[in-house]
Amino acid sequence: MGDPFIRHIELLGYEKRFFPSQHYVYMFLVKWNDLSEKVVYRRFTEIYEFHKVLKEMFPIESGDINIENRIIPHLPAPKWFDGQRSTENRQGTLAEYCYALVNLPHKISRCLHVVNFFKVRHDDMNPVTDSQIKKPEVFLLPKDSKKNLTDITGPIVLQTYRAIADYEKSSTSEMALQAGDMVDVVEKCENGWWFCQLKNKRGWVPAAYLEPMDGPDESEEQEPNYAGEAYVVQKSYTAVEEDELTLKEGDTIEVIHKLLDGWWVIRKDETTGYYPSMYLQKAGEVNTSVKSELRNRGAPPRRSTIRNVRSIHRQGRKQISQETYRRNSRKYIQNQRNTRGNSLNKANVIIEKREPEENKPKAQPAVPPRPSKDLILNRCTESTWRKIL
């Protein structure tokens, strides 16, 4: 029958899974040339990596040489934090992408890269589950949406950022920048390295060197969380600046503020300071080869270490001093201790007040006085007063 190839790919919907952590996977019905039909599950990050490799394999058809020759469809980059809304809104674009992919010339649509990506995997037949975790939630694509996919969503436009200083790359996977360069951000990683493209160049760039074109990017940063999230140090780091912390592999800390440049404010006991987020892993999370590879790289530069930058957003950026972090952190810890102490004291007071009441004997009803002889003779029957005579 010859080499296998795909006749049609249909997006069925997506699943919300809870093991090993909450994530989303898309469901595809893949129809093959032997008339077989298989359901496969893919994360969007996997699909995007597949798309990037496909473009590298066919630079002419992807428009890298001449944009007018592009026939490989566009695909938006994954967001920094993908939630259910973005997963749902992306369905139309993804369905259109699959339809266009199958209808490309055979040298692309039937190449091994496409065929192997949509082949059934072991995980497709036996997805990893845990009886202690909730079962996956399935969200099917409405039938009406399949008929008119353009009604679901439009293309997602990449954000454009400006370089605020010159940056010299230190590895082949990075991209050099000059102050004033306009780049499109393809992927934002919380470790402080962002994947960008500038004309025909692509590579990783420190987030600290970039500023958005439409205003300050503080809105993307989370507010400090002084309750803290438990993390484990996966790689030792020796402090270079005074406001950084020196920690060893295996130390347990609490993250209280996640910043865009990849340097998070953490708390060790009652001490706070900056630490590279790429060397941290959330407590209880399973280590992956991708994260291990990232930790082998150097930490990105901190925003505060970039000197003589001409940034239109520099003065408008909110800056929290390390002393403010320490003061608020101590205040939170002290309030928690006081709350626990008051709860224990209140419980003890209640017990002490209740103990005398419980030990106290119950009150007995009063015994009425015995009636006098004259009262019995006057008010009782003859049978009664005869007994006292």
Phi and psi in degrees as a GROMACS rama.xvg file:
@    title "Ramachandran Plot"
@    xaxis  label "Phi"
@    yaxis  label "Psi"
@TYPE xy
93.1563  -175.242  GLY-2
-68.1658  143.516  ASP-3
-71.2206  148.873  PRO-4
-148.928  165.502  PHE-5
-96.7437  128.541  ILE-6
-87.7477  -34.9019  ARG-7
-159.625  144.372  HIS-8
-127.2  123.768  ILE-9
-120.652  128.355  GLU-10
-80.2338  121.557  LEU-11
-91.7678  -27.8195  LEU-12
150.862  -151.462  GLY-13
-146.431  162.296  TYR-14
-118.37  141.421  GLU-15
-101.861  113.295  LYS-16
-108.791  156.566  ARG-17
-122.279  5.34801  PHE-18
-133.992  134.567  PHE-19
-76.0321  -13.9876  PRO-20
-149.447  169.154  SER-21
-66.3298  129.597  GLN-22
-158.5  173.428  HIS-23
-124.583  141.619  TYR-24
-131.8  143.017  VAL-25
-89.8163  146.327  TYR-26
-106.007  127.164  MET-27
-122.299  137.414  PHE-28
-97.4081  113.311  LEU-29
-105.042  122.326  VAL-30
-104.804  123.954  LYS-31
-100.812  170.275  TRP-32
-68.7002  -18.5154  ASN-33
-88.817  13.4826  ASP-34
73.697  6.18361  LEU-35
-80.0803  153.724  SER-36
-129.29  128.038  GLU-37
-128.942  145.052  LYS-38
-100.797  127.001  VAL-39
-124.744  156.25  VAL-40
-122.229  129.536  TYR-41
-138.717  137.609  ARG-42
-73.9874  155.316  ARG-43
-68.1539  -32.935  PHE-44
-62.0278  -36.1938  THR-45
-64.62  -43.8946  GLU-46
-63.633  -39.092  ILE-47
-69.0039  -38.9601  TYR-48
-63.6142  -39.9741  GLU-49
-58.9905  -43.1851  PHE-50
-63.3649  -42.0757  HIS-51
-64.1057  -41.9147  LYS-52
-65.4918  -39.165  VAL-53
-61.1958  -40.9982  LEU-54
-65.3159  -36.753  LYS-55
-69.0207  -32.3441  GLU-56
-70.7771  -30.9992  MET-57
-127.84  73.8467  PHE-58
-63.3798  -32.2887  PRO-59
-68.8531  -49.7113  ILE-60
-69.4132  -19.4148  GLU-61
-88.8169  -6.44181  SER-62
84.9614  9.91992  GLY-63
-68.0713  -30.1115  ASP-64
-89.8095  -47.9354  ILE-65
-141.989  117.855  ASN-66
-60.7204  -25.1002  ILE-67
-69.9506  -20.0132  GLU-68
-89.1381  3.18847  ASN-69
-70.1294  128.647  ARG-70
-126.558  -18.44  ILE-71
-70.1689  127.243  ILE-72
-66.0521  156.935  PRO-73
-75.425  154.72  HIS-74
-145.312  122.745  LEU-75
-66.899  150.918  PRO-76
-74.4321  153.991  ALA-77
-65.3458  147.929  PRO-78
-77.7881  165.742  LYS-79
-58.9284  -51.5316  TRP-80
-120.794  107.902  PHE-81
-86.5396  120.247  ASP-82
-111.582  -170.928  GLY-83
-68.1913  -35.3493  GLN-84
-65.6207  -46.9499  ARG-85
-66.3118  -34.8594  SER-86
-63.2358  -42.2758  THR-87
-69.6965  -44.467  GLU-88
-67.5049  -22.5622  ASN-89
-81.8491  -8.14806  ARG-90
-60.9128  -42.0226  GLN-91
-62.9865  -46.8537  GLY-92
-61.4574  -40.3876  THR-93
-69.2998  -38.619  LEU-94
-65.4466  -41.6646  ALA-95
-64.4031  -37.9342  GLU-96
-61.8216  -45.4301  TYR-97
-65.4142  -38.8319  CYS-98
-63.0791  -44.2042  TYR-99
-68.5827  -36.0353  ALA-100
-61.6417  -46.0265  LEU-101
-67.0245  -26.3705  VAL-102
-95.2121  10.0107  ASN-103
-73.5108  165.744  LEU-104
-52.3814  150.481  PRO-105
-58.2287  -31.5739  HIS-106
-63.5776  -20.8655  LYS-107
-100.265  -54.3531  ILE-108
-67.3489  -22.3546  SER-109
-112.341  13.527  ARG-110
-71.9512  161.2  CYS-111
-61.2319  -33.2876  LEU-112
-60.3034  -43.7088  HIS-113
-71.0687  -46.1374  VAL-114
-61.5397  -46.8  VAL-115
-67.2277  -34.0813  ASN-116
-65.4959  -36.8123  PHE-117
-96.9376  5.91469  PHE-118
-68.0825  151.843  LYS-119
-68.3055  130.562  VAL-120
-102.966  169.754  ARG-121
-61.6241  -38.7738  HIS-122
-67.5768  -26.0584  ASP-123
-67.7056  -36.0845  ASP-124
-84.0028  -34.4583  MET-125
-133.019  76.278  ASN-126
-61.7441  144.787  PRO-127
-69.8061  125.109  VAL-128
-133.853  170  THR-129
-142.36  127.465  ASP-130
-63.3813  -21.5164  SER-131
-83.6798  -13.5543  GLN-132
-102.208  154.36  ILE-133
-61.1437  148.829  LYS-134
-70.2573  152.287  LYS-135
-58.4514  145.804  PRO-136
-100.767  129.529  GLU-137
-103.246  132.384  VAL-138
-124.446  103.89  PHE-139
-83.2683  145.842  LEU-140
-72.2189  126.688  LEU-141
-58.4493  145.871  PRO-142
-61.8585  -37.0818  LYS-143
-64.9154  -31.9111  ASP-144
-68.8755  -32.6147  SER-145
-66.7532  -29.0961  LYS-146
-76.2851  -33.8799  LYS-147
-131.574  79.8252  ASN-148
-68.0597  -23.3394  LEU-149
-69.2831  -14.8564  THR-150
-77.9534  -15.2887  ASP-151
-76.5046  -52.4786  ILE-152
-163.237  161.118  THR-153
-105.315  179.422  GLY-154
-65.3726  145.396  PRO-155
-92.2977  125.542  ILE-156
-87.6753  133.745  VAL-157
-70.9875  147.695  LEU-158
-78.7872  139.952  GLN-159
-102.71  131.864  THR-160
-123.669  157.454  TYR-161
-110.707  137.896  ARG-162
-75.8197  129.012  ALA-163
-96.635  -3.54411  ILE-164
-162.859  162.75  ALA-165
-69.8181  141.462  ASP-166
-134.758  126.102  TYR-167
-97.4054  125.738  GLU-168
-71.9727  150.011  LYS-169
-113.773  0.124128  SER-170
-152.905  165.892  SER-171
-68.8092  -21.1504  THR-172
-82.1778  -9.34453  SER-173
-95.3954  171.83  GLU-174
-130.554  130.142  MET-175
-75.4508  148.86  ALA-176
-132.037  154.749  LEU-177
-120.428  145.766  GLN-178
-52.7944  129.06  ALA-179
98.6615  -11.8097  GLY-180
-61.0193  138.894  ASP-181
-101.264  119.809  MET-182
-122.606  151.361  VAL-183
-96.8572  127.785  ASP-184
-86.9028  116.468  VAL-185
-86.72  -41.3677  VAL-186
-146.628  132.757  GLU-187
-107.427  116.314  LYS-188
-100.339  140.243  CYS-189
-70.5592  -5.91242  GLU-190
-81.3118  -0.679185  ASN-191
98.415  -4.91135  GLY-192
-103.189  124.843  TRP-193
-112.911  138.869  TRP-194
-90.6974  121.047  PHE-195
-126.657  163.885  CYS-196
-132.785  140.21  GLN-197
-134.422  103.044  LEU-198
56.9007  -115.392  LYS-199
-96.0453  3.53778  ASN-200
-98.7073  144.273  LYS-201
-141.223  147.618  ARG-202
170.447  176.286  GLY-203
-84.1959  139.723  TRP-204
-135.23  140.364  VAL-205
-65.0437  132.021  PRO-206
-61.4499  -26.2319  ALA-207
-63.9814  -20.6786  ALA-208
-90.1909  1.76294  TYR-209
-120.2  146.489  LEU-210
-135.142  143.222  GLU-211
-70.9068  155.865  PRO-212
-79.4525  -24.2461  MET-213
-104.759  18.4309  ASP-214
132.745  173.567  GLY-215
-59.0612  149.991  PRO-216
-101.63  21.6135  ASP-217
-62.3518  -26.8697  GLU-218
-62.7559  -22.9391  SER-219
-81.2869  -17.9626  GLU-220
-86.1745  141.486  GLU-221
-75.1663  154.34  GLN-222
-73.8775  154.462  GLU-223
-58.3978  140.476  PRO-224
-119.917  94.1682  ASN-225
-73.4357  -10.4584  TYR-226
-67.4231  -32.0445  ALA-227
82.6112  145.17  GLY-228
-112.172  135.109  GLU-229
-74.586  127.331  ALA-230
-132.679  159.711  TYR-231
-119.106  135.683  VAL-232
-74.3943  122.506  VAL-233
-99.3031  -15.0114  GLN-234
-148.882  132.359  LYS-235
-67.7739  151.946  SER-236
-148.508  135.375  TYR-237
-101.867  127.569  THR-238
-59.7368  137.713  ALA-239
-105.221  -43.5866  VAL-240
-94.5547  160.993  GLU-241
-65.3215  -29.3717  GLU-242
-91.653  11.7013  ASP-243
-100.189  164.664  GLU-244
-114.676  145.291  LEU-245
-99.6611  121.998  THR-246
-134.29  158.963  LEU-247
-108.586  157.424  LYS-248
-59.3551  132.265  GLU-249
99.9957  -14.1512  GLY-250
-64.0652  143.87  ASP-251
-103.554  128.834  THR-252
-134.609  177.823  ILE-253
-123.878  129.935  GLU-254
-88.9198  126.395  VAL-255
-113.801  -13.7716  ILE-256
-155.605  120.802  HIS-257
-98.4145  117.003  LYS-258
-106.962  153.537  LEU-259
-66.2811  -27.2432  LEU-260
-79.4263  4.21065  ASP-261
86.6949  4.34963  GLY-262
-108.739  108.312  TRP-263
-95.7754  150.061  TRP-264
-87.6271  122.802  VAL-265
-122.22  164.657  ILE-266
-125.938  126.508  ARG-267
-117.826  110.567  LYS-268
59.7024  -112.616  ASP-269
-113.376  10.8492  GLU-270
-99.1362  136.968  THR-271
-119.769  157.74  THR-272
176.246  174.157  GLY-273
-84.2878  147.925  TYR-274
-151.988  143.106  TYR-275
-63.8746  124.094  PRO-276
-65.6659  -25.8672  SER-277
-70.7616  -12.2289  MET-278
-98.3903  9.89975  TYR-279
-116.637  151.565  LEU-280
-138.513  135.035  GLN-281
-60.3059  135.795  LYS-282
-57.9154  130.234  ALA-283
87.2526  -5.76378  GLY-284
-83.7991  143.921  GLU-285
-80.2729  135.444  VAL-286
-72.961  145.141  ASN-287
-126.21  160.772  THR-288
-64.5251  -32.9756  SER-289
-65.26  -44.3622  VAL-290
-67.5698  -37.0475  LYS-291
-62.8972  -39.0393  SER-292
-65.7482  -39.4433  GLU-293
-65.7234  -36.234  LEU-294
-71.9488  -17.2438  ARG-295
-77.177  -13.4326  ASN-296
-84.3127  165.994  ARG-297
-77.9149  156.703  GLY-298
-70.687  144.57  ALA-299
-69.3836  158.054  PRO-300
-67.4499  149.84  PRO-301
-79.2723  151.153  ARG-302
-60.4133  -36.9734  ARG-303
-72.1824  -12.6215  SER-304
-91.2526  -6.13924  THR-305
-81.166  114.87  ILE-306
-94.391  151.214  ARG-307
54.7038  41.1962  ASN-308
-88.686  144.956  VAL-309
-106.044  82.9238  ARG-310
-109.379  129.494  SER-311
-70.8044  -13.5434  ILE-312
-106.526  1.72431  HIS-313
-62.8307  -44.8856  ARG-314
-75.3424  -26.0232  GLN-315
-81.3622  -11.4627  GLY-316
-71.6721  132.092  ARG-317
-71.8056  131.361  LYS-318
-125.8  128.011  GLN-319
-106.782  125.414  ILE-320
-73.0324  156.813  SER-321
-64.5766  -30.7967  GLN-322
-64.9667  -36.3572  GLU-323
-66.0175  -41.9861  THR-324
-58.7402  -47.1543  TYR-325
-63.428  -44.5185  ARG-326
-63.913  -47.5997  ARG-327
-66.259  -34.4561  ASN-328
-66.6821  -46.2512  SER-329
-62.245  -40.5473  ARG-330
-61.1643  -42.6026  LYS-331
-64.4734  -46.5414  TYR-332
-60.821  -42.5328  ILE-333
-65.2817  -41.2657  GLN-334
-62.0808  -38.728  ASN-335
-64.397  -41.7373  GLN-336
-65.0953  -41.7986  ARG-337
-64.6542  -39.5823  ASN-338
-62.8259  -44.3892  THR-339
-65.489  -39.9044  ARG-340
-64.856  -42.0379  GLY-341
-65.3459  -36.2659  ASN-342
-64.7798  -41.9497  SER-343
-67.0197  -43.3874  LEU-344
-63.6599  -40.8978  ASN-345
-62.8044  -40.2024  LYS-346
-64.6552  -39.7321  ALA-347
-66.4026  -39.4538  ASN-348
-64.4078  -41.5862  VAL-349
-62.4633  -40.5043  ILE-350
-65.9418  -42.1466  ILE-351
-65.9314  -36.079  GLU-352
-72.8992  -31.8962  LYS-353
-80.4187  -29.2284  ARG-354
-59.5081  -46.635  GLU-355
-60.912  -36.0088  PRO-356
-67.4599  -36.5758  GLU-357
-72.3514  -36.657  GLU-358
-79.9722  -18.595  ASN-359
-68.5866  131.843  LYS-360
-67.0059  145.893  PRO-361
-67.7442  142.23  LYS-362
-67.8996  134.046  ALA-363
-94.55  145.826  GLN-364
-66.4465  144.379  PRO-365
-70.0641  140.489  ALA-366
-84.5471  123.815  VAL-367
-69.0411  149.969  PRO-368
-67.8975  148.21  PRO-369
-70.7587  133.797  ARG-370
-67.9752  149.719  PRO-371
-74.0786  164.896  SER-372
-63.3503  -41.1859  LYS-373
-64.5848  -37.8258  ASP-374
-66.2734  -37.6596  LEU-375
-66.4044  -41.7934  ILE-376
-65.2002  -35.4014  LEU-377
-80.957  -33.7239  ASN-378
-110.667  -21.0971  ARG-379
-91.2956  168.396  CYS-380
-75.1646  170.553  THR-381
-64.4237  -36.6976  GLU-382
-65.5131  -29.0026  SER-383
-80.0517  -51.314  THR-384
-70.564  -17.9702  TRP-385
-66.787  -26.6683  ARG-386
-71.9651  -20.2892  LYS-387
-98.5803  -6.04908  ILE-388
